[in-house]
Amino acid sequence: MQIRLIATADPHTRVRPGDTGTVLHADGLGTVHVRWDDGSTLGLVSGVDEWELLCERCGDPLVPGCCITVGDPEWER
Ligand SMILES: [Zn+2]
């Protein structure tokens, strides 16, 4: 699952809005763990950081009706 950062509240990270990465997994606490394309990792926190998921086929923001569905089983796991 590809992801693009919109905003982060973490002042220490090298990751900047617009950067993209790969979702490693989402834990049960609302944190999404991401390996960014520059090699760093940063956990995004729901309600604090902002991001959007990208369609793996067309690279556009993932929205209902795009190539794959939002309810992707890999994301739910
Ligand atoms: Zn698509």
N, CA, C, O and the ligand as a Tripos MOL2 file, in Angstrom:
@<TRIPOS>MOLECULE
protein
  309   307    78     0     0
PROTEIN
NO_CHARGES

@<TRIPOS>ATOM
      1 N           0.8370   -1.1940    0.0000 N.3       1 MET1
      2 CA          0.0000    0.0000    0.0000 C.3       1 MET1
      3 C           0.8780    1.2520    0.0000 C.2       1 MET1
      4 O           1.6900    1.4410    0.9060 O.2       1 MET1
      5 N           0.7200    2.0910   -0.9950 N.am      2 GLN2
      6 CA          1.4880    3.3370   -1.0720 C.3       2 GLN2
      7 C           0.7580    4.4510   -0.3390 C.2       2 GLN2
      8 O          -0.4710    4.4640   -0.2660 O.2       2 GLN2
      9 N           1.5350    5.3900    0.2050 N.am      3 ILE3
     10 CA          0.9700    6.4510    1.0190 C.3       3 ILE3
     11 C           1.7110    7.7530    0.7140 C.2       3 ILE3
     12 O           2.9020    7.7370    0.4040 O.2       3 ILE3
     13 N           1.0010    8.8810    0.8040 N.am      4 ARG4
     14 CA          1.6320   10.1850    0.6150 C.3       4 ARG4
     15 C           1.3200   11.0530    1.8230 C.2       4 ARG4
     16 O           0.1720   11.1590    2.2530 O.2       4 ARG4
     17 N           2.3630   11.6690    2.3600 N.am      5 LEU5
     18 CA          2.1830   12.5130    3.5390 C.3       5 LEU5
     19 C           1.5760   13.8610    3.1600 C.2       5 LEU5
     20 O           2.0070   14.5030    2.2020 O.2       5 LEU5
     21 N           0.5870   14.2730    3.9150 N.am      6 ILE6
     22 CA          0.0020   15.6050    3.7360 C.3       6 ILE6
     23 C           0.5420   16.5490    4.8010 C.2       6 ILE6
     24 O           0.9180   17.6800    4.4940 O.2       6 ILE6
     25 N           0.5850   16.0950    6.0460 N.am      7 ALA7
     26 CA          1.1100   16.9240    7.1290 C.3       7 ALA7
     27 C           1.5120   16.0280    8.2820 C.2       7 ALA7
     28 O           0.8870   14.9960    8.5250 O.2       7 ALA7
     29 N           2.5780   16.4330    9.0060 N.am      8 THR8
     30 CA          2.9760   15.6960   10.1950 C.3       8 THR8
     31 C           3.2230   16.6620   11.3450 C.2       8 THR8
     32 O           3.6750   17.7880   11.1380 O.2       8 THR8
     33 N           2.9260   16.2160   12.5420 N.am      9 ALA9
     34 CA          3.1510   17.0330   13.7390 C.3       9 ALA9
     35 C           4.5110   16.7500   14.3460 C.2       9 ALA9
     36 O           4.8880   17.3690   15.3410 O.2       9 ALA9
     37 N           5.2650   15.8060   13.7470 N.am     10 ASP10
     38 CA          6.5670   15.4380   14.2820 C.3      10 ASP10
     39 C           7.6410   16.4020   13.7820 C.2      10 ASP10
     40 O           7.9270   16.4180   12.5850 O.2      10 ASP10
     41 N           8.2480   17.2090   14.6640 N.am     11 PRO11
     42 CA          9.2390   18.2040   14.2100 C.3      11 PRO11
     43 C          10.6050   17.6060   13.9160 C.2      11 PRO11
     44 O          11.4730   18.2920   13.3770 O.2      11 PRO11
     45 N          10.8140   16.3370   14.2610 N.am     12 HIS12
     46 CA         12.1470   15.7460   14.1540 C.3      12 HIS12
     47 C          12.3420   14.9190   12.8910 C.2      12 HIS12
     48 O          13.4630   14.5140   12.5840 O.2      12 HIS12
     49 N          11.2880   14.6710   12.1740 N.am     13 THR13
     50 CA         11.4030   13.7780   11.0300 C.3      13 THR13
     51 C          11.9090   14.5030    9.7990 C.2      13 THR13
     52 O          11.6830   15.7000    9.6200 O.2      13 THR13
     53 N          12.6140   13.7340    8.9390 N.am     14 ARG14
     54 CA         13.0560   14.2680    7.6480 C.3      14 ARG14
     55 C          11.9330   14.2250    6.6210 C.2      14 ARG14
     56 O          12.0020   14.8710    5.5760 O.2      14 ARG14
     57 N          10.9100   13.4610    6.9350 N.am     15 VAL15
     58 CA          9.8270   13.2890    5.9720 C.3      15 VAL15
     59 C           9.0320   14.5880    5.8540 C.2      15 VAL15
     60 O           8.6840   15.2150    6.8550 O.2      15 VAL15
     61 N           8.7600   14.9650    4.6430 N.am     16 ARG16
     62 CA          8.0770   16.2240    4.3760 C.3      16 ARG16
     63 C           6.7630   15.9780    3.6380 C.2      16 ARG16
     64 O           6.6080   14.9700    2.9490 O.2      16 ARG16
     65 N           5.8230   16.9060    3.7880 N.am     17 PRO17
     66 CA          4.5740   16.7720    3.0400 C.3      17 PRO17
     67 C           4.8370   16.5750    1.5490 C.2      17 PRO17
     68 O           5.6560   17.2710    0.9490 O.2      17 PRO17
     69 N           4.1390   15.6310    0.9770 N.am     18 GLY18
     70 CA          4.3320   15.2970   -0.4260 C.3      18 GLY18
     71 C           5.1970   14.0680   -0.6230 C.2      18 GLY18
     72 O           5.1720   13.4570   -1.6910 O.2      18 GLY18
     73 N           5.9750   13.6920    0.4120 N.am     19 ASP19
     74 CA          6.7940   12.4850    0.3180 C.3      19 ASP19
     75 C           5.8930   11.2470    0.2770 C.2      19 ASP19
     76 O           4.7820   11.2400    0.8070 O.2      19 ASP19
     77 N           6.4090   10.2100   -0.3650 N.am     20 THR20
     78 CA          5.6410    8.9760   -0.4640 C.3      20 THR20
     79 C           6.4130    7.8290    0.1700 C.2      20 THR20
     80 O           7.6330    7.8890    0.3220 O.2      20 THR20
     81 N           5.6880    6.8000    0.5300 N.am     21 GLY21
     82 CA          6.2970    5.6320    1.1470 C.3      21 GLY21
     83 C           5.3720    4.4410    1.0420 C.2      21 GLY21
     84 O           4.3490    4.4680    0.3570 O.2      21 GLY21
     85 N           5.7740    3.3830    1.7530 N.am     22 THR22
     86 CA          5.0200    2.1370    1.7350 C.3      22 THR22
     87 C           4.5220    1.8200    3.1370 C.2      22 THR22
     88 O           5.2930    1.8570    4.0960 O.2      22 THR22
     89 N           3.2590    1.5150    3.2580 N.am     23 VAL23
     90 CA          2.6910    1.1500    4.5460 C.3      23 VAL23
     91 C           3.1990   -0.2260    4.9400 C.2      23 VAL23
     92 O           3.0260   -1.1930    4.1980 O.2      23 VAL23
     93 N           3.8280   -0.3150    6.1110 N.am     24 LEU24
     94 CA          4.2880   -1.6070    6.6200 C.3      24 LEU24
     95 C           3.1390   -2.3260    7.3030 C.2      24 LEU24
     96 O           2.8120   -3.4630    6.9620 O.2      24 LEU24
     97 N           2.5370   -1.6640    8.2590 N.am     25 HIS25
     98 CA          1.3350   -2.1970    8.8670 C.3      25 HIS25
     99 C           0.6830   -1.1130    9.7140 C.2      25 HIS25
    100 O           1.3080   -0.1070   10.0500 O.2      25 HIS25
    101 N          -0.5600   -1.3310   10.0470 N.am     26 ALA26
    102 CA         -1.2760   -0.4460   10.9510 C.3      26 ALA26
    103 C          -1.5400   -1.2250   12.2340 C.2      26 ALA26
    104 O          -2.1020   -2.3200   12.1980 O.2      26 ALA26
    105 N          -1.1330   -0.6550   13.3710 N.am     27 ASP27
    106 CA         -1.3910   -1.3650   14.6150 C.3      27 ASP27
    107 C          -2.7900   -1.0400   15.1340 C.2      27 ASP27
    108 O          -3.5310   -0.2680   14.5250 O.2      27 ASP27
    109 N          -3.1300   -1.6340   16.2500 N.am     28 GLY28
    110 CA         -4.4810   -1.4700   16.7690 C.3      28 GLY28
    111 C          -4.6860   -0.1790   17.5260 C.2      28 GLY28
    112 O          -5.7710    0.0640   18.0550 O.2      28 GLY28
    113 N          -3.6590    0.6570   17.5870 N.am     29 LEU29
    114 CA         -3.7280    1.8730   18.3810 C.3      29 LEU29
    115 C          -3.8920    3.1200   17.5120 C.2      29 LEU29
    116 O          -3.8210    4.2450   18.0070 O.2      29 LEU29
    117 N          -4.1090    2.9140   16.2340 N.am     30 GLY30
    118 CA         -4.3110    4.0540   15.3490 C.3      30 GLY30
    119 C          -3.0380    4.5860   14.7370 C.2      30 GLY30
    120 O          -3.0420    5.6570   14.1310 O.2      30 GLY30
    121 N          -1.9320    3.8470   14.8870 N.am     31 THR31
    122 CA         -0.6690    4.2640   14.2800 C.3      31 THR31
    123 C          -0.4190    3.4590   13.0050 C.2      31 THR31
    124 O          -0.5420    2.2340   12.9830 O.2      31 THR31
    125 N          -0.0640    4.1880   11.9450 N.am     32 VAL32
    126 CA          0.2680    3.5490   10.6710 C.3      32 VAL32
    127 C           1.7790    3.6290   10.4890 C.2      32 VAL32
    128 O           2.3400    4.7220   10.4220 O.2      32 VAL32
    129 N           2.4380    2.4800   10.4100 N.am     33 HIS33
    130 CA          3.8880    2.4330   10.2820 C.3      33 HIS33
    131 C           4.2680    2.4380    8.8080 C.2      33 HIS33
    132 O           3.7750    1.6350    8.0150 O.2      33 HIS33
    133 N           5.1580    3.3660    8.4620 N.am     34 VAL34
    134 CA          5.4810    3.5950    7.0560 C.3      34 VAL34
    135 C           6.9880    3.5740    6.8440 C.2      34 VAL34
    136 O           7.7420    4.1470    7.6310 O.2      34 VAL34
    137 N           7.4280    2.9050    5.7660 N.am     35 ARG35
    138 CA          8.8110    3.0720    5.2940 C.3      35 ARG35
    139 C           8.7790    4.0490    4.1380 C.2      35 ARG35
    140 O           8.2170    3.7690    3.0790 O.2      35 ARG35
    141 N           9.3940    5.2050    4.3580 N.am     36 TRP36
    142 CA          9.3610    6.2560    3.3450 C.3      36 TRP36
    143 C          10.4060    5.9940    2.2730 C.2      36 TRP36
    144 O          11.3570    5.2400    2.4810 O.2      36 TRP36
    145 N          10.2160    6.6230    1.1340 N.am     37 ASP37
    146 CA         11.0760    6.3490   -0.0150 C.3      37 ASP37
    147 C          12.5160    6.7940    0.2160 C.2      37 ASP37
    148 O          13.4100    6.3410   -0.4990 O.2      37 ASP37
    149 N          12.7710    7.6660    1.1910 N.am     38 ASP38
    150 CA         14.1480    8.0570    1.4970 C.3      38 ASP38
    151 C          14.8140    7.0770    2.4660 C.2      38 ASP38
    152 O          15.9640    7.2790    2.8570 O.2      38 ASP38
    153 N          14.1020    6.0210    2.8550 N.am     39 GLY39
    154 CA         14.6650    4.9890    3.7080 C.3      39 GLY39
    155 C          14.3260    5.1390    5.1750 C.2      39 GLY39
    156 O          14.5550    4.2170    5.9570 O.2      39 GLY39
    157 N          13.7870    6.2800    5.5630 N.am     40 SER40
    158 CA         13.4350    6.4790    6.9640 C.3      40 SER40
    159 C          12.0830    5.8350    7.2610 C.2      40 SER40
    160 O          11.3080    5.5150    6.3590 O.2      40 SER40
    161 N          11.8300    5.6590    8.5410 N.am     41 THR41
    162 CA         10.5240    5.1720    8.9380 C.3      41 THR41
    163 C           9.8950    6.1970    9.8710 C.2      41 THR41
    164 O          10.5780    6.8570   10.6550 O.2      41 THR41
    165 N           8.5990    6.3090    9.7690 N.am     42 LEU42
    166 CA          7.8670    7.2270   10.6330 C.3      42 LEU42
    167 C           6.4790    6.6580   10.8240 C.2      42 LEU42
    168 O           5.8030    6.2910    9.8620 O.2      42 LEU42
    169 N           6.0650    6.5890   12.0710 N.am     43 GLY43
    170 CA          4.7090    6.1520   12.3520 C.3      43 GLY43
    171 C           3.7660    7.3420   12.3070 C.2      43 GLY43
    172 O           4.0020    8.3520   12.9700 O.2      43 GLY43
    173 N           2.7190    7.2280   11.5400 N.am     44 LEU44
    174 CA          1.7170    8.2820   11.4670 C.3      44 LEU44
    175 C           0.5980    7.9790   12.4520 C.2      44 LEU44
    176 O           0.1650    6.8350   12.5860 O.2      44 LEU44
    177 N           0.1400    9.0110   13.1330 N.am     45 VAL45
    178 CA         -0.8710    8.8280   14.1600 C.3      45 VAL45
    179 C          -2.1910    9.4100   13.6770 C.2      45 VAL45
    180 O          -2.2880   10.5800   13.3090 O.2      45 VAL45
    181 N          -3.1960    8.5570   13.6930 N.am     46 SER46
    182 CA         -4.5160    8.9930   13.2780 C.3      46 SER46
    183 C          -5.0150   10.1220   14.1710 C.2      46 SER46
    184 O          -4.9560   10.0150   15.3960 O.2      46 SER46
    185 N          -5.4990   11.1890   13.5750 N.am     47 GLY47
    186 CA         -5.9920   12.3250   14.3360 C.3      47 GLY47
    187 C          -4.9300   13.3690   14.6160 C.2      47 GLY47
    188 O          -5.2480   14.4720   15.0600 O.2      47 GLY47
    189 N          -3.6430   13.0290   14.3570 N.am     48 VAL48
    190 CA         -2.5410   13.9680   14.5680 C.3      48 VAL48
    191 C          -1.8820   14.3160   13.2390 C.2      48 VAL48
    192 O          -1.7560   15.4850   12.8740 O.2      48 VAL48
    193 N          -1.4640   13.2670   12.5240 N.am     49 ASP49
    194 CA         -0.8490   13.4550   11.2150 C.3      49 ASP49
    195 C          -1.9110   13.2880   10.1320 C.2      49 ASP49
    196 O          -2.9710   12.7010   10.3510 O.2      49 ASP49
    197 N          -1.5910   13.8220    8.9620 N.am     50 GLU50
    198 CA         -2.5130   13.6850    7.8270 C.3      50 GLU50
    199 C          -1.7940   13.0180    6.6710 C.2      50 GLU50
    200 O          -0.6330   13.3170    6.3910 O.2      50 GLU50
    201 N          -2.4920   12.1140    6.0020 N.am     51 TRP51
    202 CA         -1.9150   11.4270    4.8530 C.3      51 TRP51
    203 C          -3.0310   10.9710    3.9500 C.2      51 TRP51
    204 O          -4.2100   11.0220    4.2990 O.2      51 TRP51
    205 N          -2.6250   10.5210    2.7760 N.am     52 GLU52
    206 CA         -3.5900    9.9030    1.8780 C.3      52 GLU52
    207 C          -2.9730    8.6510    1.3030 C.2      52 GLU52
    208 O          -1.7660    8.5860    1.0670 O.2      52 GLU52
    209 N          -3.8090    7.6610    1.0800 N.am     53 LEU53
    210 CA         -3.3650    6.4140    0.4820 C.3      53 LEU53
    211 C          -3.4110    6.5560   -1.0290 C.2      53 LEU53
    212 O          -4.2790    7.2340   -1.5800 O.2      53 LEU53
    213 N          -2.4600    5.9040   -1.6900 N.am     54 LEU54
    214 CA         -2.3750    5.9920   -3.1420 C.3      54 LEU54
    215 C          -2.7470    4.6620   -3.7780 C.2      54 LEU54
    216 O          -2.4090    3.5880   -3.2790 O.2      54 LEU54
    217 N          -3.4420    4.7680   -4.8770 N.am     55 CYS55
    218 CA         -3.7920    3.5820   -5.6580 C.3      55 CYS55
    219 C          -2.5220    2.9590   -6.2110 C.2      55 CYS55
    220 O          -1.7000    3.6540   -6.8080 O.2      55 CYS55
    221 N          -2.3490    1.6450   -6.0180 N.am     56 GLU56
    222 CA         -1.1300    0.9940   -6.4750 C.3      56 GLU56
    223 C          -1.0970    0.8350   -7.9850 C.2      56 GLU56
    224 O          -0.0320    0.6020   -8.5570 O.2      56 GLU56
    225 N          -2.2180    0.9530   -8.6250 N.am     57 ARG57
    226 CA         -2.2360    0.7980  -10.0710 C.3      57 ARG57
    227 C          -1.9720    2.1100  -10.7950 C.2      57 ARG57
    228 O          -1.1130    2.1750  -11.6740 O.2      57 ARG57
    229 N          -2.7140    3.1640  -10.4270 N.am     58 CYS58
    230 CA         -2.6200    4.3990  -11.2020 C.3      58 CYS58
    231 C          -1.8500    5.4920  -10.4650 C.2      58 CYS58
    232 O          -1.5000    6.5040  -11.0710 O.2      58 CYS58
    233 N          -1.5740    5.3090   -9.1490 N.am     59 GLY59
    234 CA         -0.7880    6.2860   -8.4170 C.3      59 GLY59
    235 C          -1.5790    7.4840   -7.9430 C.2      59 GLY59
    236 O          -1.0270    8.3680   -7.2880 O.2      59 GLY59
    237 N          -2.8510    7.5310   -8.2560 N.am     60 ASP60
    238 CA         -3.6970    8.6170   -7.7980 C.3      60 ASP60
    239 C          -4.1550    8.3410   -6.3660 C.2      60 ASP60
    240 O          -4.1030    7.1980   -5.9110 O.2      60 ASP60
    241 N          -4.6010    9.3740   -5.6560 N.am     61 PRO61
    242 CA         -5.1640    9.1340   -4.3190 C.3      61 PRO61
    243 C          -6.2500    8.0630   -4.3700 C.2      61 PRO61
    244 O          -7.0860    8.0290   -5.2730 O.2      61 PRO61
    245 N          -6.2040    7.2010   -3.3740 N.am     62 LEU62
    246 CA         -7.1170    6.0680   -3.3450 C.3      62 LEU62
    247 C          -8.5000    6.5280   -2.8910 C.2      62 LEU62
    248 O          -8.6840    6.9650   -1.7550 O.2      62 LEU62
    249 N          -9.4450    6.4220   -3.7800 N.am     63 VAL63
    250 CA        -10.8100    6.8040   -3.4650 C.3      63 VAL63
    251 C         -11.7350    5.6710   -3.8930 C.2      63 VAL63
    252 O         -11.3880    4.8790   -4.7690 O.2      63 VAL63
    253 N         -12.9090    5.5910   -3.2770 N.am     64 PRO64
    254 CA        -13.8580    4.5780   -3.7130 C.3      64 PRO64
    255 C         -14.1170    4.6990   -5.2080 C.2      64 PRO64
    256 O         -14.3670    5.7920   -5.7150 O.2      64 PRO64
    257 N         -14.0570    3.5950   -5.8970 N.am     65 GLY65
    258 CA        -14.2880    3.6150   -7.3260 C.3      65 GLY65
    259 C         -13.0140    3.6440   -8.1370 C.2      65 GLY65
    260 O         -13.0660    3.5410   -9.3620 O.2      65 GLY65
    261 N         -11.8640    3.7810   -7.4850 N.am     66 CYS66
    262 CA        -10.5980    3.7030   -8.2110 C.3      66 CYS66
    263 C         -10.3180    2.2260   -8.5230 C.2      66 CYS66
    264 O         -11.1800    1.3680   -8.3310 O.2      66 CYS66
    265 N          -9.1100    1.9480   -9.0020 N.am     67 CYS67
    266 CA         -8.7890    0.6160   -9.5040 C.3      67 CYS67
    267 C          -8.9660   -0.4700   -8.4470 C.2      67 CYS67
    268 O          -9.4630   -1.5550   -8.7530 O.2      67 CYS67
    269 N          -8.5640   -0.1890   -7.2030 N.am     68 ILE68
    270 CA         -8.7540   -1.1560   -6.1350 C.3      68 ILE68
    271 C          -9.6310   -0.5300   -5.0590 C.2      68 ILE68
    272 O          -9.7340    0.6940   -4.9750 O.2      68 ILE68
    273 N         -10.2480   -1.3450   -4.2530 N.am     69 THR69
    274 CA        -11.1980   -0.8190   -3.2900 C.3      69 THR69
    275 C         -10.5100   -0.4040   -1.9990 C.2      69 THR69
    276 O          -9.4370   -0.9140   -1.6740 O.2      69 THR69
    277 N         -11.1150    0.5110   -1.2650 N.am     70 VAL70
    278 CA        -10.5660    0.9780    0.0010 C.3      70 VAL70
    279 C         -10.5310   -0.1540    1.0130 C.2      70 VAL70
    280 O          -9.6530   -0.1900    1.8750 O.2      70 VAL70
    281 N         -11.4620   -1.0650    0.9170 N.am     71 GLY71
    282 CA        -11.5350   -2.1660    1.8640 C.3      71 GLY71
    283 C         -10.5860   -3.2970    1.5250 C.2      71 GLY71
    284 O         -10.9170   -4.4680    1.7100 O.2      71 GLY71
    285 N          -9.3970   -2.9490    1.0260 N.am     72 ASP72
    286 CA         -8.3970   -3.9450    0.6690 C.3      72 ASP72
    287 C          -8.0600   -4.8150    1.8830 C.2      72 ASP72
    288 O          -7.7680   -4.2820    2.9540 O.2      72 ASP72
    289 N          -8.0950   -6.1380    1.7390 N.am     73 PRO73
    290 CA         -7.8540   -7.0300    2.8820 C.3      73 PRO73
    291 C          -6.4950   -6.8030    3.5280 C.2      73 PRO73
    292 O          -6.3610   -6.9580    4.7410 O.2      73 PRO73
    293 N          -5.4790   -6.4370    2.7390 N.am     74 GLU74
    294 CA         -4.1470   -6.2270    3.2870 C.3      74 GLU74
    295 C          -4.1380   -5.0470    4.2430 C.2      74 GLU74
    296 O          -3.4200   -5.0440    5.2430 O.2      74 GLU74
    297 N          -4.9410   -4.0520    3.9220 N.am     75 TRP75
    298 CA         -5.0110   -2.8750    4.7640 C.3      75 TRP75
    299 C          -5.7430   -3.1680    6.0580 C.2      75 TRP75
    300 O          -5.4100   -2.6010    7.0980 O.2      75 TRP75
    301 N          -6.7180   -4.0300    6.0110 N.am     76 GLU76
    302 CA         -7.5390   -4.3270    7.1750 C.3      76 GLU76
    303 C          -6.7930   -5.1700    8.1970 C.2      76 GLU76
    304 O          -7.1480   -5.1850    9.3750 O.2      76 GLU76
    305 N          -5.7440   -5.8810    7.7380 N.am     77 ARG77
    306 CA         -5.0910   -6.8430    8.5960 C.3      77 ARG77
    307 C          -4.3770   -6.1870    9.7570 C.2      77 ARG77
    308 O          -3.7720   -6.8750   10.5790 O.2      77 ARG77
    309 ZN         -6.4300    3.7080   -9.5050 Zn       78 ZN78
@<TRIPOS>BOND
     1     1     2 1
     2     2     3 1
     3     3     4 2
     4     3     5 am
     5     5     6 1
     6     6     7 1
     7     7     8 2
     8     7     9 am
     9     9    10 1
    10    10    11 1
    11    11    12 2
    12    11    13 am
    13    13    14 1
    14    14    15 1
    15    15    16 2
    16    15    17 am
    17    17    18 1
    18    18    19 1
    19    19    20 2
    20    19    21 am
    21    21    22 1
    22    22    23 1
    23    23    24 2
    24    23    25 am
    25    25    26 1
    26    26    27 1
    27    27    28 2
    28    27    29 am
    29    29    30 1
    30    30    31 1
    31    31    32 2
    32    31    33 am
    33    33    34 1
    34    34    35 1
    35    35    36 2
    36    35    37 am
    37    37    38 1
    38    38    39 1
    39    39    40 2
    40    39    41 am
    41    41    42 1
    42    42    43 1
    43    43    44 2
    44    43    45 am
    45    45    46 1
    46    46    47 1
    47    47    48 2
    48    47    49 am
    49    49    50 1
    50    50    51 1
    51    51    52 2
    52    51    53 am
    53    53    54 1
    54    54    55 1
    55    55    56 2
    56    55    57 am
    57    57    58 1
    58    58    59 1
    59    59    60 2
    60    59    61 am
    61    61    62 1
    62    62    63 1
    63    63    64 2
    64    63    65 am
    65    65    66 1
    66    66    67 1
    67    67    68 2
    68    67    69 am
    69    69    70 1
    70    70    71 1
    71    71    72 2
    72    71    73 am
    73    73    74 1
    74    74    75 1
    75    75    76 2
    76    75    77 am
    77    77    78 1
    78    78    79 1
    79    79    80 2
    80    79    81 am
    81    81    82 1
    82    82    83 1
    83    83    84 2
    84    83    85 am
    85    85    86 1
    86    86    87 1
    87    87    88 2
    88    87    89 am
    89    89    90 1
    90    90    91 1
    91    91    92 2
    92    91    93 am
    93    93    94 1
    94    94    95 1
    95    95    96 2
    96    95    97 am
    97    97    98 1
    98    98    99 1
    99    99   100 2
   100    99   101 am
   101   101   102 1
   102   102   103 1
   103   103   104 2
   104   103   105 am
   105   105   106 1
   106   106   107 1
   107   107   108 2
   108   107   109 am
   109   109   110 1
   110   110   111 1
   111   111   112 2
   112   111   113 am
   113   113   114 1
   114   114   115 1
   115   115   116 2
   116   115   117 am
   117   117   118 1
   118   118   119 1
   119   119   120 2
   120   119   121 am
   121   121   122 1
   122   122   123 1
   123   123   124 2
   124   123   125 am
   125   125   126 1
   126   126   127 1
   127   127   128 2
   128   127   129 am
   129   129   130 1
   130   130   131 1
   131   131   132 2
   132   131   133 am
   133   133   134 1
   134   134   135 1
   135   135   136 2
   136   135   137 am
   137   137   138 1
   138   138   139 1
   139   139   140 2
   140   139   141 am
   141   141   142 1
   142   142   143 1
   143   143   144 2
   144   143   145 am
   145   145   146 1
   146   146   147 1
   147   147   148 2
   148   147   149 am
   149   149   150 1
   150   150   151 1
   151   151   152 2
   152   151   153 am
   153   153   154 1
   154   154   155 1
   155   155   156 2
   156   155   157 am
   157   157   158 1
   158   158   159 1
   159   159   160 2
   160   159   161 am
   161   161   162 1
   162   162   163 1
   163   163   164 2
   164   163   165 am
   165   165   166 1
   166   166   167 1
   167   167   168 2
   168   167   169 am
   169   169   170 1
   170   170   171 1
   171   171   172 2
   172   171   173 am
   173   173   174 1
   174   174   175 1
   175   175   176 2
   176   175   177 am
   177   177   178 1
   178   178   179 1
   179   179   180 2
   180   179   181 am
   181   181   182 1
   182   182   183 1
   183   183   184 2
   184   183   185 am
   185   185   186 1
   186   186   187 1
   187   187   188 2
   188   187   189 am
   189   189   190 1
   190   190   191 1
   191   191   192 2
   192   191   193 am
   193   193   194 1
   194   194   195 1
   195   195   196 2
   196   195   197 am
   197   197   198 1
   198   198   199 1
   199   199   200 2
   200   199   201 am
   201   201   202 1
   202   202   203 1
   203   203   204 2
   204   203   205 am
   205   205   206 1
   206   206   207 1
   207   207   208 2
   208   207   209 am
   209   209   210 1
   210   210   211 1
   211   211   212 2
   212   211   213 am
   213   213   214 1
   214   214   215 1
   215   215   216 2
   216   215   217 am
   217   217   218 1
   218   218   219 1
   219   219   220 2
   220   219   221 am
   221   221   222 1
   222   222   223 1
   223   223   224 2
   224   223   225 am
   225   225   226 1
   226   226   227 1
   227   227   228 2
   228   227   229 am
   229   229   230 1
   230   230   231 1
   231   231   232 2
   232   231   233 am
   233   233   234 1
   234   234   235 1
   235   235   236 2
   236   235   237 am
   237   237   238 1
   238   238   239 1
   239   239   240 2
   240   239   241 am
   241   241   242 1
   242   242   243 1
   243   243   244 2
   244   243   245 am
   245   245   246 1
   246   246   247 1
   247   247   248 2
   248   247   249 am
   249   249   250 1
   250   250   251 1
   251   251   252 2
   252   251   253 am
   253   253   254 1
   254   254   255 1
   255   255   256 2
   256   255   257 am
   257   257   258 1
   258   258   259 1
   259   259   260 2
   260   259   261 am
   261   261   262 1
   262   262   263 1
   263   263   264 2
   264   263   265 am
   265   265   266 1
   266   266   267 1
   267   267   268 2
   268   267   269 am
   269   269   270 1
   270   270   271 1
   271   271   272 2
   272   271   273 am
   273   273   274 1
   274   274   275 1
   275   275   276 2
   276   275   277 am
   277   277   278 1
   278   278   279 1
   279   279   280 2
   280   279   281 am
   281   281   282 1
   282   282   283 1
   283   283   284 2
   284   283   285 am
   285   285   286 1
   286   286   287 1
   287   287   288 2
   288   287   289 am
   289   289   290 1
   290   290   291 1
   291   291   292 2
   292   291   293 am
   293   293   294 1
   294   294   295 1
   295   295   296 2
   296   295   297 am
   297   297   298 1
   298   298   299 1
   299   299   300 2
   300   299   301 am
   301   301   302 1
   302   302   303 1
   303   303   304 2
   304   303   305 am
   305   305   306 1
   306   306   307 1
   307   307   308 2
@<TRIPOS>SUBSTRUCTURE
     1 MET1         2 RESIDUE 1 A MET
     2 GLN2         6 RESIDUE 1 A GLN
     3 ILE3        10 RESIDUE 1 A ILE
     4 ARG4        14 RESIDUE 1 A ARG
     5 LEU5        18 RESIDUE 1 A LEU
     6 ILE6        22 RESIDUE 1 A ILE
     7 ALA7        26 RESIDUE 1 A ALA
     8 THR8        30 RESIDUE 1 A THR
     9 ALA9        34 RESIDUE 1 A ALA
    10 ASP10       38 RESIDUE 1 A ASP
    11 PRO11       42 RESIDUE 1 A PRO
    12 HIS12       46 RESIDUE 1 A HIS
    13 THR13       50 RESIDUE 1 A THR
    14 ARG14       54 RESIDUE 1 A ARG
    15 VAL15       58 RESIDUE 1 A VAL
    16 ARG16       62 RESIDUE 1 A ARG
    17 PRO17       66 RESIDUE 1 A PRO
    18 GLY18       70 RESIDUE 1 A GLY
    19 ASP19       74 RESIDUE 1 A ASP
    20 THR20       78 RESIDUE 1 A THR
    21 GLY21       82 RESIDUE 1 A GLY
    22 THR22       86 RESIDUE 1 A THR
    23 VAL23       90 RESIDUE 1 A VAL
    24 LEU24       94 RESIDUE 1 A LEU
    25 HIS25       98 RESIDUE 1 A HIS
    26 ALA26      102 RESIDUE 1 A ALA
    27 ASP27      106 RESIDUE 1 A ASP
    28 GLY28      110 RESIDUE 1 A GLY
    29 LEU29      114 RESIDUE 1 A LEU
    30 GLY30      118 RESIDUE 1 A GLY
    31 THR31      122 RESIDUE 1 A THR
    32 VAL32      126 RESIDUE 1 A VAL
    33 HIS33      130 RESIDUE 1 A HIS
    34 VAL34      134 RESIDUE 1 A VAL
    35 ARG35      138 RESIDUE 1 A ARG
    36 TRP36      142 RESIDUE 1 A TRP
    37 ASP37      146 RESIDUE 1 A ASP
    38 ASP38      150 RESIDUE 1 A ASP
    39 GLY39      154 RESIDUE 1 A GLY
    40 SER40      158 RESIDUE 1 A SER
    41 THR41      162 RESIDUE 1 A THR
    42 LEU42      166 RESIDUE 1 A LEU
    43 GLY43      170 RESIDUE 1 A GLY
    44 LEU44      174 RESIDUE 1 A LEU
    45 VAL45      178 RESIDUE 1 A VAL
    46 SER46      182 RESIDUE 1 A SER
    47 GLY47      186 RESIDUE 1 A GLY
    48 VAL48      190 RESIDUE 1 A VAL
    49 ASP49      194 RESIDUE 1 A ASP
    50 GLU50      198 RESIDUE 1 A GLU
    51 TRP51      202 RESIDUE 1 A TRP
    52 GLU52      206 RESIDUE 1 A GLU
    53 LEU53      210 RESIDUE 1 A LEU
    54 LEU54      214 RESIDUE 1 A LEU
    55 CYS55      218 RESIDUE 1 A CYS
    56 GLU56      222 RESIDUE 1 A GLU
    57 ARG57      226 RESIDUE 1 A ARG
    58 CYS58      230 RESIDUE 1 A CYS
    59 GLY59      234 RESIDUE 1 A GLY
    60 ASP60      238 RESIDUE 1 A ASP
    61 PRO61      242 RESIDUE 1 A PRO
    62 LEU62      246 RESIDUE 1 A LEU
    63 VAL63      250 RESIDUE 1 A VAL
    64 PRO64      254 RESIDUE 1 A PRO
    65 GLY65      258 RESIDUE 1 A GLY
    66 CYS66      262 RESIDUE 1 A CYS
    67 CYS67      266 RESIDUE 1 A CYS
    68 ILE68      270 RESIDUE 1 A ILE
    69 THR69      274 RESIDUE 1 A THR
    70 VAL70      278 RESIDUE 1 A VAL
    71 GLY71      282 RESIDUE 1 A GLY
    72 ASP72      286 RESIDUE 1 A ASP
    73 PRO73      290 RESIDUE 1 A PRO
    74 GLU74      294 RESIDUE 1 A GLU
    75 TRP75      298 RESIDUE 1 A TRP
    76 GLU76      302 RESIDUE 1 A GLU
    77 ARG77      306 RESIDUE 1 A ARG
    78 ZN78       309 GROUP 0 **** ****
